[in-house]
């Protein structure tokens, strides 16, 4: 079952209103079809992005403090590890 999120519905509503306004100005024909296809792709991209972000938001909402500390430590140590690997590889190449 899909859960409606306020930010999702507002974004979709805004895009539908924009589509309606744009289509009122364009007469029937090929140009109208292209505009409709472009707006439909935008709506699909918005829906897909929101679905992906909802999964991330849920994982953050369900995270326990230990998991958060592991994420923070991993994020803090990753640049150090990558820099050390870079230095080691550049010394090895010389």
N, C-alpha and C positions, 0 to 999 in steps of 0.2 A: 504494500500500500504506500502510495506517495504521500509524504508529509509536506504540506505547503509551508514555505517559509516566507515571512513578510517581504524580505529583500528580493526574493525570487519573483514573487507575484508583482511587485512594483516594477521591476525591470521588464518583465514580460508585458505588463500593461503599457508601459511607456513605449516599447517597441511596436506593439499592436497599434497604438494610437499614431505613431510615426508612420507606420505602413499605411494606415487608412488615409492620413493627410497627403502622403506622397501619391497614392493611387488616385485620389480625387483630381489631382492636377494633370495626370497623364492620361491621354486618350487611349482607347483600346488599341492593341497591336503588339508589335514585337518589343518595343521599348517598355511597355507596361509589364510584359512577361519577364524581361530581364530584371526590372526593379523588384518584382515580386520574388523572383528566385534569390536575389541578393538579400532581401529582408528575411526570407525564410532561412537562409544559411546563417544569418546573424542570430535569429531566434534559436536555431538548433545549437549553435556554438555557445550561446548563453546558457541554455539548458544543460548541455554537457559539462560546461565549466562549473555550474552550480552543483551538479551531482557529484563531481570530483571533489569540490571543496567541502561539501557536506560530509563526506567520508573522513576528511582530515579533521573537520571540526568535531565530529563525534569521537574520534580517537583522542583529541585533546581534552574533551569534556570528561572522558572516562579514564584519563591517565591518573595514576597514583603518584605521590611525591617521589618515590624511588625511580620510577620510570622517567619522570621529568628530569631528575638529576643525571640520569644516564644520558638522556638526549642532550642536556646542556654540556656535560663533560665531553661527549663525543663531538659536538659542534665546536667546542673550544680547542680540542686536541687535533682535530682533523687538519687545520692549516699547518700546525707544527710538524705533524708527520709528513705531509706532502712536501714541505720545505726541506726537511731532512732527506727525504728520498731524492729530491731535486739536487741537493748539494752532493749527495753520495753518487748519483749518476753522473753529474758533471765532473767530479773528481775521477771517477772510473774511466770516463771517456778520454781524459787527458792522459 
